[in-house]
Amino acid sequence: GDLDKVVNLLLSLSGRLARVENALNNLDDSTSPEERRTLVDKQKLLTQQHEDAKELKENLDRRERIVFDILANYLSEENLADYEHFVKMKSALIIEQRELEDKIKLGEEQLKCLTDSL
């Protein structure tokens, strides 16, 4: 459960940080200093939150290694390999699921825009 939460948190923060950085990069001369300052503050906050989330992931990885070492004393090599594969695939599948959800959301938004333009 912690793995799901931390991976989703990292993905969410990465996406939000990328959007803020893109907004900052696309500012023009007509942008008010207040708006620029707000985006810079948001970028700083998201960067710190992202660093905190990476630290959570590192702690989770350490816990995972401890659990793996404990399970190594009780499981056969085959079962231990299955466990290790499961944990690695879980992260990969969470990331893939998030990407697919984002693509679906984008497709739905594009479809709505096309429908509205007709």
Rosetta blueprint (number, residue, H / E / L):
1 G L
2 D H
3 L H
4 D H
5 K H
6 V H
7 V H
8 N H
9 L H
10 L H
11 L H
12 S H
13 L H
14 S H
15 G H
16 R H
17 L H
18 A H
19 R H
20 V H
21 E H
22 N H
23 A H
24 L H
25 N H
26 N L
27 L L
28 D L
29 D L
30 S L
31 T L
32 S L
33 P H
34 E H
35 E H
36 R H
37 R H
38 T H
39 L H
40 V H
41 D H
42 K H
43 Q H
44 K H
45 L H
46 L H
47 T H
48 Q H
49 Q H
50 H H
51 E H
52 D H
53 A H
54 K H
55 E H
56 L H
57 K H
58 E H
59 N H
60 L H
61 D H
62 R H
63 R H
64 E H
65 R H
66 I H
67 V H
68 F H
69 D H
70 I H
71 L H
72 A H
73 N L
74 Y L
75 L L
76 S L
77 E H
78 E H
79 N H
80 L H
81 A H
82 D H
83 Y H
84 E H
85 H H
86 F H
87 V H
88 K H
89 M H
90 K H
91 S H
92 A H
93 L H
94 I H
95 I H
96 E H
97 Q H
98 R H
99 E H
100 L H
101 E H
102 D H
103 K H
104 I H
105 K H
106 L H
107 G H
108 E H
109 E H
110 Q H
111 L H
112 K H
113 C H
114 L H
115 T H
116 D H
117 S H
118 L L
